[in-house]
């Protein structure tokens, strides 16, 4: 059942959980970048609206923390109603990241509404994986690990496996890095980066066998510019220590010294780093250009 709003009488509705023309962007669009927001477009004269309203409120209470419910009176807020092309009510729209992620019209049954939300809301694994990536980017390794483990406990999560693989690589746990990288399926968006982590883990094993950074620097200093193998291992150590720019500088110097050394190992290592930092990132773009000038 639906009703067609056509400029009928307006009844003022006040209280928490309501939104209007003036605050829609803040209450709905901006807030939906933090938590999904379900908007019930309704009117007091609409019978089906009075049926579905309590159902939506009950579901929102049950799913507190996963979704927030707000109500918009289409009589009082005609601009927002027109903006989102509301032609019949009740109309319910789910906003995620500032966009309409799903919608339905009419007083549909409660199980159908719950199924709608389950289909469109981010899973617990996805939410925790996103949190893990944010914490890793902020330099909070322990927080990233906790969130990634929570994501993996909630279900399969290539993004969480990727975070765990990065953490393991930085900790020189090469077996762990490979294991988590191999958990990422080929169809996942994270697969290319996972393959780069696996390649970096193999490079890391070799670098550790060649010596610790202090020993490598000492050997290079005794006979500058040092053996190619020592310089290569030191570049990999710098990558593992979280200094990709320094690693790329070292590898670029190796390409200049002997680009064909060990089947172009330095160039291939640079490509691995490009994938790790983002193939279209400013850092990768800069060193890709510098590499092309040498080649």
C-alpha positions as CSV (number, residue, x, y, z in Angstrom):
1,X,0.0,0.0,0.0
2,X,1.2,3.5,-0.8
3,X,-0.1,7.0,-0.7
4,X,0.5,9.8,-3.3
5,X,1.6,13.1,-1.7
6,X,-0.1,16.0,-3.4
7,X,0.2,19.0,-1.2
8,X,-2.3,17.7,1.4
9,X,-2.5,19.0,5.0
10,X,0.7,19.2,7.0
11,X,1.1,18.1,10.6
12,X,4.2,19.2,12.5
13,X,6.3,16.4,13.8
14,X,9.0,17.2,16.3
15,X,11.5,15.1,18.2
16,X,14.7,13.2,17.8
17,X,15.1,11.2,14.6
18,X,13.4,13.7,12.3
19,X,15.0,15.6,9.4
20,X,13.9,18.3,7.1
21,X,15.0,20.4,4.1
22,X,17.4,22.6,6.1
23,X,19.4,19.8,7.8
24,X,19.0,16.9,5.4
25,X,22.6,17.1,4.1
26,X,24.1,17.1,7.6
27,X,21.8,14.7,9.3
28,X,21.6,12.2,6.4
29,X,24.3,12.6,3.8
30,X,27.2,13.5,6.0
31,X,26.2,11.1,8.8
32,X,25.9,8.3,6.3
33,X,29.6,8.5,5.8
34,X,30.0,7.2,9.3
35,X,27.0,4.9,9.7
36,X,24.2,3.9,7.2
37,X,21.1,6.1,7.5
38,X,17.6,4.8,6.7
39,X,15.2,7.6,5.8
40,X,11.5,7.1,6.1
41,X,9.7,9.6,3.8
42,X,6.2,9.8,5.3
43,X,3.2,12.0,6.1
44,X,0.8,11.9,9.0
45,X,-2.3,11.5,6.7
46,X,-0.8,8.3,5.1
47,X,-2.2,5.1,6.5
48,X,0.5,2.8,5.2
49,X,3.1,5.2,6.7
50,X,1.5,4.7,10.2
51,X,1.8,0.9,9.6
52,X,5.4,0.8,8.6
53,X,6.7,3.5,11.0
54,X,6.7,1.4,14.1
55,X,8.2,-1.5,12.3
56,X,11.1,0.6,11.1
57,X,11.6,1.9,14.6
58,X,11.6,-1.6,16.1
59,X,14.2,-2.8,13.5
60,X,16.4,0.3,14.0
61,X,16.4,-0.4,17.8
62,X,17.4,-4.0,17.1
63,X,20.1,-2.9,14.8
64,X,21.5,0.0,16.9
65,X,25.0,0.8,15.8
66,X,24.5,-0.8,12.4
67,X,22.0,1.7,11.0
68,X,20.2,4.9,12.1
69,X,16.6,5.8,11.3
70,X,15.3,9.3,10.6
71,X,11.9,10.4,9.4
72,X,11.1,13.1,6.8
73,X,7.6,14.5,6.6
74,X,7.1,15.1,2.9
75,X,4.5,17.9,3.5
76,X,6.9,19.9,5.6
77,X,10.0,19.2,3.5
78,X,8.9,19.4,-0.1
79,X,12.4,20.3,-1.4
80,X,14.0,17.0,-0.1
81,X,11.0,15.0,-1.3
82,X,11.3,16.5,-4.8
83,X,15.1,16.1,-4.7
84,X,14.8,12.4,-4.2
85,X,11.8,12.0,-6.5
86,X,9.3,10.9,-3.9
87,X,6.1,10.1,-5.8
88,X,4.5,7.6,-3.4
89,X,4.8,7.1,0.3
90,X,5.9,5.5,2.5
91,X,9.2,5.6,0.6
92,X,12.3,4.3,2.4
93,X,15.8,5.0,1.2
94,X,19.1,3.7,2.7
95,X,22.0,6.1,2.4
96,X,25.6,4.9,2.7
97,X,28.6,7.1,2.0
98,X,26.4,10.0,1.0
99,X,24.5,8.0,-1.7
100,X,21.3,6.0,-2.0
101,X,22.4,2.4,-1.6
102,X,18.9,0.8,-1.7
103,X,15.2,1.7,-1.5
104,X,11.7,0.4,-1.4
105,X,8.2,1.8,-1.5
106,X,5.1,0.8,0.4
107,X,4.3,-0.9,3.7
108,X,6.1,-4.2,3.0
109,X,6.3,-6.9,5.7
110,X,8.9,-6.8,8.5
111,X,10.9,-9.9,7.3
112,X,11.2,-8.3,3.9
113,X,12.6,-5.1,5.4
114,X,15.1,-7.0,7.5
115,X,16.2,-9.0,4.4
116,X,16.6,-5.7,2.5
117,X,18.8,-4.3,5.2
118,X,20.9,-7.5,5.4
119,X,21.5,-7.3,1.7
120,X,22.6,-3.7,1.6
121,X,24.2,-3.0,5.0
122,X,28.0,-3.6,5.2
123,X,28.7,-6.9,7.0
124,X,30.6,-6.9,10.3
125,X,33.6,-8.3,8.5
126,X,33.5,-5.4,6.0
127,X,33.2,-2.8,8.7
128,X,36.0,-4.2,10.8
129,X,38.2,-4.6,7.7
130,X,37.7,-1.0,6.8
131,X,38.6,0.0,10.4
132,X,41.7,-2.2,10.2
133,X,42.8,-0.4,7.0
134,X,42.2,3.0,8.5
135,X,44.2,2.1,11.6
136,X,47.1,0.7,9.6
137,X,47.2,3.9,7.5
138,X,47.3,5.9,10.8
139,X,50.3,3.9,12.0
140,X,48.3,2.0,14.7
141,X,49.6,-1.5,14.1
142,X,48.0,-3.1,17.1
143,X,44.7,-1.5,16.4
144,X,44.9,-2.6,12.8
145,X,45.7,-6.2,13.9
146,X,42.8,-6.3,16.4
147,X,40.3,-5.0,13.8
148,X,41.6,-7.3,11.1
149,X,41.3,-10.3,13.4
150,X,37.8,-9.3,14.3
151,X,36.9,-9.0,10.6
152,X,38.3,-12.5,9.9
153,X,36.4,-13.9,12.9
154,X,33.2,-12.5,11.4
155,X,33.8,-14.1,8.0
156,X,35.9,-14.2,4.9
157,X,37.6,-10.8,4.3
158,X,40.3,-10.3,1.6
159,X,40.8,-6.8,2.9
160,X,41.5,-8.0,6.4
161,X,43.8,-10.7,5.1
162,X,45.6,-7.9,3.2
163,X,46.1,-5.9,6.4
164,X,47.4,-8.9,8.2
165,X,49.8,-9.7,5.3
166,X,51.1,-6.1,5.4
167,X,51.6,-6.3,9.2
168,X,53.4,-9.7,8.9
169,X,55.7,-8.3,6.2
170,X,56.6,-5.3,8.3
171,X,57.4,-7.7,11.2
172,X,59.5,-9.9,8.9
173,X,57.1,-12.8,9.5
174,X,57.4,-13.9,5.9
175,X,55.5,-17.2,6.4
176,X,52.6,-15.2,7.9
177,X,52.7,-12.6,5.1
178,X,52.6,-15.4,2.5
179,X,49.8,-17.2,4.2
180,X,47.5,-14.2,4.4
181,X,48.4,-13.1,0.9
182,X,47.5,-16.6,-0.4
183,X,44.1,-16.3,1.3
184,X,43.1,-13.5,-1.0
185,X,41.2,-15.0,-4.0
186,X,42.1,-14.1,-7.5
187,X,38.7,-12.5,-8.1
188,X,39.2,-10.0,-5.2
189,X,40.1,-6.4,-5.8
190,X,43.0,-6.9,-3.3
191,X,44.6,-9.7,-5.3
192,X,47.2,-7.7,-7.1
193,X,48.4,-6.1,-3.9
194,X,48.4,-9.5,-2.2
195,X,50.6,-10.9,-5.0
196,X,53.0,-7.9,-4.5
197,X,53.2,-8.7,-0.7
198,X,54.0,-12.3,-1.5
199,X,56.8,-11.2,-3.9
200,X,58.1,-8.8,-1.2
201,X,58.1,-11.6,1.4
202,X,60.3,-13.7,-0.8
203,X,62.6,-10.7,-1.3
204,X,62.6,-10.2,2.5
205,X,63.7,-13.8,3.1
206,X,66.7,-13.2,0.8
207,X,67.5,-9.9,2.4
208,X,67.5,-11.4,5.9
209,X,69.8,-14.2,4.8
210,X,72.2,-11.6,3.3
211,X,72.5,-9.9,6.7
212,X,71.0,-7.3,8.9
213,X,71.0,-3.6,7.8
214,X,74.0,-2.6,9.9
215,X,76.1,-5.4,8.6
216,X,75.1,-4.6,5.0
217,X,75.9,-0.9,5.4
218,X,79.3,-1.8,6.9
219,X,80.2,-4.1,4.0
220,X,79.1,-1.4,1.5
221,X,81.1,1.3,3.3
222,X,84.3,-0.8,3.2
223,X,84.1,-0.9,-0.6
224,X,81.7,1.7,-1.9
225,X,79.4,1.5,-3.8
226,X,79.4,-2.1,-2.5
227,X,78.4,-5.4,-4.0
228,X,75.2,-5.3,-6.0
229,X,73.7,-8.1,-3.9
230,X,74.4,-6.2,-0.6
231,X,72.9,-3.0,-2.0
232,X,69.9,-4.9,-3.2
233,X,69.4,-6.5,0.2
234,X,69.7,-3.2,2.0
235,X,67.0,-1.7,-0.3
236,X,64.7,-4.5,0.6
237,X,65.4,-4.0,4.3
238,X,64.4,-0.3,3.9
239,X,61.2,-1.4,2.3
240,X,60.5,-3.7,5.2
241,X,61.3,-0.9,7.7
242,X,58.5,1.2,6.1
243,X,60.7,3.4,3.9
244,X,59.5,2.8,0.4
245,X,61.0,6.0,-1.0
246,X,64.5,5.2,0.3
247,X,64.1,1.6,-1.1
248,X,63.1,3.0,-4.5
249,X,66.1,5.4,-4.5
250,X,68.4,2.5,-3.8
251,X,66.9,0.3,-6.4
252,X,66.9,3.1,-9.0
253,X,70.7,3.5,-8.4
254,X,71.1,-0.3,-8.9
255,X,69.2,-0.1,-12.2
256,X,71.6,2.7,-13.2
257,X,74.6,0.6,-12.2
258,X,73.6,-2.6,-14.0
259,X,70.0,-2.8,-15.1
260,X,70.4,-6.4,-16.3
261,X,71.8,-7.7,-13.0
262,X,70.2,-10.9,-11.9
263,X,67.5,-10.8,-14.6
264,X,66.6,-7.1,-13.9
265,X,66.0,-7.8,-10.2
266,X,66.1,-4.2,-9.2
267,X,63.6,-3.1,-11.8
268,X,61.2,-5.9,-10.9
269,X,61.6,-5.0,-7.2
270,X,60.6,-1.5,-8.0
271,X,57.4,-2.8,-9.8
272,X,56.6,-4.7,-6.6
273,X,56.9,-1.6,-4.5
274,X,54.7,0.3,-7.0
275,X,51.9,-2.3,-6.3
276,X,52.5,-2.1,-2.6
277,X,52.1,1.7,-2.4
278,X,49.5,1.9,-5.1
279,X,50.2,1.7,-8.8
280,X,48.7,5.1,-9.5
281,X,49.9,6.8,-6.3
282,X,52.1,9.9,-6.6
283,X,55.1,8.0,-5.4
284,X,54.7,5.2,-7.9
285,X,54.1,7.7,-10.7
286,X,57.2,9.7,-9.9
287,X,59.6,6.7,-9.8
288,X,58.0,5.1,-12.8
289,X,58.9,8.2,-14.8
290,X,62.4,8.2,-13.4
291,X,62.8,4.5,-14.1
292,X,61.6,5.0,-17.7
293,X,64.3,7.6,-18.3
294,X,67.0,5.1,-17.4
295,X,65.5,2.3,-19.5
